[in-house]
Amino acid sequence: MKKKRRYLTATMPDGYVKTIGPTTDKFTHYWRIVAELENGKTEVFWGHTRSLAEARRKREPAADAARIRGWRSFTFEVAELVETLS
């Protein structure tokens, strides 16, 4: 039996929309780190997970990365993925 390919979309608090797919994987959440670097620039790191708990576990390594890499600050956010048409 062929698995259904889906598109998954997350909308972040600032209005940014990320669409993943087509995928047959059972992702449920999208996470994003927006890091402010010492030079004032920003870097964005992101990924998707199969549970909210798995996404939340990314927070501690982000704090470690901030200390190691010398980020001025960072924002860590998680959003639920919802199935969309495209």
Backbone hydrogen bonds, N-H to C=O, Kabsch-Sander energy under -0.5 kcal/mol:
donor,donor_aa,acceptor,acceptor_aa,energy
6,R,23,T,-3.0
7,Y,84,T,-0.8
8,L,20,I,-3.0
9,T,82,V,-2.9
10,A,18,K,-2.7
12,M,10,A,-0.5
12,M,16,Y,-3.2
15,G,12,M,-2.4
18,K,10,A,-2.5
20,I,8,L,-3.4
23,T,6,R,-2.4
27,F,25,D,-0.7
28,T,49,T,-2.8
29,H,49,T,-1.6
30,Y,79,A,-2.9
31,W,47,G,-2.7
32,R,77,E,-2.5
33,I,45,F,-3.2
34,V,75,T,-2.4
35,A,33,I,-0.6
35,A,43,E,-3.0
36,E,73,S,-3.0
37,L,35,A,-0.7
37,L,41,K,-3.2
40,G,37,L,-2.0
43,E,35,A,-2.1
45,F,33,I,-2.5
47,G,31,W,-1.9
49,T,29,H,-2.6
55,A,51,S,-1.8
56,R,52,L,-2.6
57,R,53,A,-1.5
58,K,55,A,-1.7
59,R,56,R,-1.7
62,A,58,K,-1.4
63,A,59,R,-1.9
64,D,60,E,-2.1
65,A,61,P,-2.5
66,A,62,A,-2.3
67,R,63,A,-1.8
68,I,64,D,-2.7
69,R,65,A,-3.0
70,G,66,A,-1.0
71,W,66,A,-1.5
72,R,36,E,-2.4
73,S,36,E,-1.1
75,T,34,V,-2.0
77,E,32,R,-2.6
79,A,30,Y,-2.7
81,L,28,T,-3.0
82,V,9,T,-2.4
84,T,7,Y,-2.6
